[in-house]
Amino acid sequence: MSGAHGHGQRAQSSRPPPRQRPQEADPLIRDADTRPLRSGFPPSRRVLRKTDFESAYRDGRRLGNSCFSLIVRPSGGLGPRLGLSIGARVIGNAVARNRLRRIIRESFRHAQHRLPAVDLIVGARAAAREAPATRIRESLDALWQKVATTCVPSSGA
């Protein structure tokens, strides 16, 4: 305490004052070339419109395994797009559905550079509800590999 209520014989602080900080930020932090490549999930990589989902369901090729059903349709865009169809009746509560969505999106972000320009609609099967995350990732990796090797859009004229 200081002033009238303080102890008169005791020093105010035993610590030295803080050192002055540098005025400028480290220039290496601002250098954009040193930033790692991002593998994000921007809106351009998502199937969002109802008409896109409907045309994929109508015209798409169906693939799948024990955990997921996958509908693949050429998109004509610059890269693959992901749509999710995770039903409450199949997977359960919102916590389980959101967990599964996060795992699917993460797997897609890592695989999108290997995939052709297609729309991918991922539907969950009941086996995905109880599966551990490692099994879910393995299942998705197998599907992405199947898409990369068998669903290459034709480059016809």
C-alpha positions as CSV (number, residue, x, y, z in Angstrom):
1,M,0.0,0.0,0.0
2,S,1.1,3.5,-0.6
3,G,0.4,6.8,1.0
4,A,-1.0,7.2,4.5
5,H,-1.8,3.5,5.0
6,G,1.5,2.1,3.7
7,H,4.4,0.9,5.7
8,G,6.9,3.7,5.8
9,Q,10.1,1.6,6.0
10,R,9.3,-0.9,3.2
11,A,10.2,-0.3,-0.4
12,Q,7.4,0.0,-2.9
13,S,8.5,-2.8,-5.2
14,S,11.4,-5.2,-5.1
15,R,11.3,-5.8,-8.9
16,P,13.0,-3.5,-11.4
17,P,10.7,-1.7,-13.9
18,P,9.8,-3.7,-17.0
19,R,12.1,-3.4,-20.0
20,Q,11.0,-1.4,-23.0
21,R,9.5,-3.5,-25.8
22,P,10.6,-3.2,-29.4
23,Q,8.6,-0.7,-31.4
24,E,8.4,-2.8,-34.6
25,A,7.2,-6.3,-35.0
26,D,9.7,-9.0,-36.2
27,P,9.9,-8.6,-40.0
28,L,9.9,-12.4,-40.5
29,I,6.4,-12.7,-39.1
30,R,5.1,-10.3,-41.8
31,D,6.8,-12.2,-44.7
32,A,4.0,-14.0,-46.6
33,D,6.4,-16.4,-48.3
34,T,7.2,-18.1,-45.0
35,R,3.6,-19.0,-44.2
36,P,2.7,-22.7,-44.7
37,L,0.3,-23.7,-47.4
38,R,-3.2,-23.8,-46.2
39,S,-5.6,-26.5,-47.0
40,G,-8.8,-24.8,-46.0
41,F,-12.4,-25.5,-46.7
42,P,-13.8,-22.3,-48.3
43,P,-17.4,-22.0,-49.5
44,S,-16.1,-22.6,-53.1
45,R,-15.2,-26.2,-52.0
46,R,-18.7,-26.9,-50.5
47,V,-21.9,-28.2,-52.1
48,L,-24.4,-25.7,-50.6
49,R,-27.4,-25.3,-52.9
50,K,-30.4,-27.7,-52.9
51,T,-30.3,-27.9,-56.7
52,D,-26.7,-29.2,-56.6
53,F,-27.6,-31.9,-54.0
54,E,-30.6,-32.9,-56.1
55,S,-28.6,-33.2,-59.4
56,A,-25.9,-35.2,-57.6
57,Y,-28.6,-37.6,-56.2
58,R,-30.2,-37.9,-59.6
59,D,-27.2,-38.1,-61.9
60,G,-24.3,-39.1,-59.6
61,R,-22.4,-42.4,-59.4
62,R,-22.8,-44.2,-56.1
63,L,-19.8,-45.6,-54.1
64,G,-19.6,-46.7,-50.5
65,N,-18.3,-48.8,-47.8
66,S,-19.4,-49.9,-44.3
67,C,-19.3,-46.4,-42.8
68,F,-20.3,-44.1,-45.7
69,S,-22.2,-43.8,-48.9
70,L,-20.7,-41.5,-51.4
71,I,-22.4,-39.9,-54.5
72,V,-19.9,-38.6,-57.1
73,R,-20.9,-36.3,-59.9
74,P,-18.6,-34.3,-62.2
75,S,-18.8,-30.6,-61.2
76,G,-17.3,-28.8,-64.1
77,G,-15.6,-26.5,-61.6
78,L,-12.0,-26.0,-60.7
79,G,-11.8,-28.6,-58.0
80,P,-13.7,-31.0,-55.8
81,R,-16.6,-29.9,-53.7
82,L,-18.0,-31.6,-50.6
83,G,-21.6,-31.9,-49.4
84,L,-22.6,-33.6,-46.2
85,S,-25.8,-35.5,-45.5
86,I,-25.6,-36.7,-41.9
87,G,-29.0,-37.8,-40.7
88,A,-30.1,-37.7,-37.1
89,R,-31.9,-41.0,-37.4
90,V,-28.7,-42.8,-38.5
91,I,-26.1,-41.1,-36.3
92,G,-28.0,-39.8,-33.3
93,N,-27.7,-36.6,-31.4
94,A,-26.1,-33.3,-32.5
95,V,-22.8,-33.9,-30.7
96,A,-22.3,-37.2,-32.6
97,R,-23.3,-35.7,-35.9
98,N,-21.0,-32.6,-35.5
99,R,-18.1,-34.8,-34.5
100,L,-18.6,-36.9,-37.7
101,R,-18.9,-33.8,-39.8
102,R,-15.6,-32.4,-38.4
103,I,-13.8,-35.7,-39.1
104,I,-15.2,-35.8,-42.7
105,R,-14.3,-32.2,-43.4
106,E,-10.7,-32.7,-42.0
107,S,-10.2,-35.8,-44.2
108,F,-11.5,-33.9,-47.3
109,R,-9.2,-31.0,-46.6
110,H,-6.2,-33.3,-46.6
111,A,-7.4,-35.2,-49.7
112,Q,-8.8,-32.5,-51.9
113,H,-5.6,-31.9,-53.8
114,R,-5.7,-35.5,-55.1
115,L,-9.3,-35.5,-56.2
116,P,-10.7,-34.6,-59.6
117,A,-13.3,-31.8,-60.1
118,V,-16.3,-33.6,-58.8
119,D,-19.2,-33.0,-56.4
120,L,-19.0,-35.4,-53.5
121,I,-22.0,-36.0,-51.3
122,V,-21.1,-38.0,-48.2
123,G,-23.9,-39.8,-46.3
124,A,-23.2,-41.6,-43.0
125,R,-24.2,-45.2,-42.4
126,A,-25.0,-46.6,-38.9
127,A,-21.5,-48.2,-38.6
128,A,-20.0,-44.7,-38.5
129,R,-21.9,-44.0,-35.3
130,E,-19.8,-46.3,-33.1
131,A,-16.6,-46.3,-35.1
132,P,-13.5,-44.8,-33.6
133,A,-12.0,-41.8,-35.4
134,T,-9.1,-43.8,-36.9
135,R,-11.5,-46.2,-38.5
136,I,-13.6,-43.3,-39.9
137,R,-10.5,-41.7,-41.4
138,E,-9.3,-45.0,-42.9
139,S,-12.8,-45.5,-44.4
140,L,-12.8,-42.0,-45.9
141,D,-9.3,-42.3,-47.2
142,A,-10.3,-45.5,-49.1
143,L,-13.2,-43.7,-50.6
144,W,-11.1,-40.7,-51.7
145,Q,-8.6,-43.1,-53.3
146,K,-11.4,-44.8,-55.1
147,V,-12.7,-41.5,-56.4
148,A,-9.2,-40.4,-57.5
149,T,-8.6,-43.5,-59.5
150,T,-12.1,-44.3,-60.9
151,C,-14.0,-41.1,-61.2
152,V,-11.7,-39.0,-63.3
153,P,-13.9,-36.8,-65.5
154,S,-13.5,-37.4,-69.2
155,S,-11.8,-34.7,-71.2
156,G,-13.9,-35.1,-74.3
157,A,-14.4,-32.6,-77.0
